Amino acid sequence: MGFAPGELVLEIGYGSDCDELLRQGIQAITNTAFIEGVATEVVDAVIIWWRDGDGDLVDELVDALTYLSETGPIWLLTPKLGREGHVDPADIQDAIPTVGLSQTQTISAAADWSATRCVARKSVKR
């Protein structure tokens, strides 16, 4: 997923259904604990655990951008098809550009979770 040692990662939406091995793996790479809830500093990446029914995805992405460095990614983690809380990919594809982000890739991050990488759109050079 591209995490590096020393990076600060904000985690949003953690619950008992989240994949602990994935969480531990990210923290082992960064060698830092997740920042949870409201950040008071700029972070290098944000991971959002998002399920159908969690609210407004656009609002959550906007909130995450508040704390994110200009070059950092947001990893949107959603339950895979057939899992409780599965999010329709069309909902994700609609929300991401609405907040000025681009979807760069979607991967299978864990047994029950897919991860969609979102980054700020690159400005057009004139």
C-alpha positions, -999 to +999 in steps of 0.1 A: +000+000+000+031+022-001+035+031+036+070+041+048+088+042+082+079+072+103+047+081+085+018+094+106-014+076+097-049+088+107-074+060+111-111+067+108-140+043+112-123+016+132-146-011+145-146-047+157-150-059+121-118-043+109-089-065+099-064-066+127-036-082+106-038-054+081-037-028+109-007-045+125+011-047+092+007-010+084+018-001+119+048-024+116+059-007+084+054+029+097+066+020+132+041+045+146+007+040+162-024+052+143-038+085+152-074+080+160-103+104+160-094+140+155-058+148+144-040+179+157-012+176+131-008+170+094-007+133+086+010+114+058-019+091+050-055+084+061-072+051+062-110+051+064-129+019+072-162+025+054-193+004+054-227+009+037-248+029+061-219+047+077-233+081+066-222+104+038-189+093+021-183+128+006-185+144+040-160+118+054-136+123+026-137+161+030-130+157+067-101+134+060-086+160+036-084+185+065-056+166+081-038+151+051-005+164+036-007+176+000+009+145-013-006+118+010-031+092+000-064+083+015-070+046+016-107+038+016-113+004+030-147-012+022-161-047+028-158-070-002-188-081-023-210-105-003-197-092+031-219-073+055-216-036+049-205-039+012-204-005-005-215-003-042-184+007-062-206+033-080-210+051-047-172+053-043-167+064-079-192+092-075-178+104-042-141+106-050-141+132-078-168+152-059-141+162-033-113+168-058-096+134-055-087+108-081-090+070-077-056+055-086-061+018-077-083-007-059-067-037-043-077-067-021-062-055+011-074-083+034-097-113+034-128-092+038-117-058+028-109-040-005-088-008-005-092+021-029-064+046-031-074+082-035-050+111-041-053+148-049-057+155-086-026+168-102-028+204-114-026+211-151+006+229-162+001+257-186 
